[in-house]
Amino acid sequence: MAGAGSTAGREGWSSRSAFLMAAIGAAVGLGNIWRFPTLAGENGGGAFVLVYIACVALLGLPLVLSEVMIGRAGRSDAATSIANVASQSGKSRRWGMFGGVEILAAFLILSFYSVVAGWALHYVIVMIFELGEVVGQGSPFAPAFAGDSQDAITGRMGELFANPGELILMHALFMAVTVMIVAGGVHNGIERAAGIMMPAFFVLLAGITIYGAFTGAFAEAVTFLFTPDFSRLTPVAVNEALGQALFSLSLGSAALITYGAYLGDDLKLAPTAGMIALADTCVALMSGLMIFPIVLAVGLDPAAGPVLVFQSLPIAFAQMPGGALIGFLFFILIFFAALTSSISLLEGPTALVIDRVGLRRRIAAPLVGGAAFLIGIACALGYNVWSDVRPLSFWPIFAENDILDSIDGLTGKVMLPLAALGVSLFTGWRMDRGLMAAQTGLSGARLALFRGLIAWVAPVAVALILLFGLFPGLLV
Ligand code: PFF
C-alpha cells in the first residue's frame, strides 16, 4: 500500500506550465463548450451567467485550491492522498473515503463522457467529407451540407443516435486514444498531449469566435449572454449553476488531486489555482460568444438544449459562408477539449490501481479504460435498442432518465457534491493549519478569507446542491 513516502520516485510534471496546461485541459471540456452554453441558453442567459461566476469565485476557486493542495501534500491517488493529509494533521484516515467517492465518480463520468465525445468525433469525420466536397468543387469557403434542407440535417443526428454500431465505434476510438495517452505516463503521455492540444484549442477558439463576431449576430449574442433577466432565474437554475461549476472545474472527481500529486514543492498554489479557475471560466464565456452569434445569425433558438451544439450548429454551418471549414474546425476543437478532460478522468482511477493494486501503468490504464468503455456501451445502447430502459426508475428525480442521463445525474447531482462537501469540510475543519499555510503560500487576511470560504461558504453551498438536487420538491 502506498504511504506518504512510497511514491517519492513517481513521475512529475516537467514545469509549472506543463501542470497548468494539463490542469486547464482537465477543466476545459465538453462542460464548457457543450453544457455551459446549453444551460445558459435554457436558463435565460445573463442572470445564469452571473450566478455561475459567483459560484466559481465563492466555492469553485477555494475547492480547486484545496484539491490541488491535498494532492501535493498527500502525494498519491485521490483516496490515499486525503488519508495521508489526514494522518499528517493527526486526524482519522477515514476521510480518504471521500477520495474513493471522487475516483468512482471519475470512472462513471468517463464512461458517458467518451460516448458524447464520440458524437463530436463522428462530426469531425462528417465534416472532413464535407470539406473534401467543397474543396473538390473549387470553393473551400462554401457552406457545409450543400443543398440539404434543415430537416435533412436534423435527421442526421437522429440517424446517428439510431445507429448503435456507429455510436459504439466512435466511443471505442475515443476511449482508445484516451487510454494510449494515459498509458504513456505523466510526462510522455498526459503532459505532451496537453502541450499540443491546449494551444491548438485556444487558437481555434479565438479564430472561430472572431469569425462569429464578423459573420454572425455578435451584438445579439452579447446581449443574450450578459444582460441579466432575473425573472428567468429559478431556484432550479441556481442549483444547475452550482452543479455546473463543480463539473466544469473538474471538482469532486479525482482529477485535480491526482494532478496535484505530481507537482513539485516549490510552486505557489494559490495563484496557480486562480489561473485554472479563471481560464476555465473565460473559456465557458468565450464558448458562449463563439456559439450564440452563429446560432442566432440563422434565427435558431438559443434554448435548444443538448442538441444546440450537435444539431443547431450544423444547421447554421449549412447557411454560413465558409461553413464547411468552420464546422470542421469547430468539431476538432470540441474533440481536443474533450480529450484533455477524458485523460484526467482516466488518470484518477488509474492512479488508484497503480498505487493500491501495484499494477504497471501500461496495464492499469487499459484495464480501467476498458471497464469504463463497457459501461459506455450501455449508455450508447440507451439511445436505440435500450431506449426504454430507465435504470433509476425507483428514484423520483432520475425516474425518467435514460442510461446516459442516469449516470450523468447520479454523478453530477449526488457524487460530485458529496465529494466536494467532504473535501471542503476536511480542508476547512480538519486539515492542519500550518500545513495549509505552507501549502497554499497564503497568510494573514488572504488565508483567513480562504478558510472562511472553504469552511463555511463551500460546504453550505454544496450541501444545498445535494439537498435540492435530491429533493427538488423543496425548491418550489
Ligand atoms: N471539466 C470537464 C468539462 O468541463 O468537460 C469534465 C470533467 C473532467 C469532470 C475531469 C471531472 C473531471 F475529473
Boltz pocket constraint, residues with backbone or C-beta under 6 A from the ligand:
constraints:
  - pocket:
      binder: B
      contacts: [[A, 26], [A, 27], [A, 28], [A, 29], [A, 30], [A, 31], [A, 32], [A, 106], [A, 109], [A, 246], [A, 247], [A, 248], [A, 249], [A, 250], [A, 251], [A, 253], [A, 254], [A, 255], [A, 256], [A, 341], [A, 342], [A, 344], [A, 345]]
      max_distance: 6.0
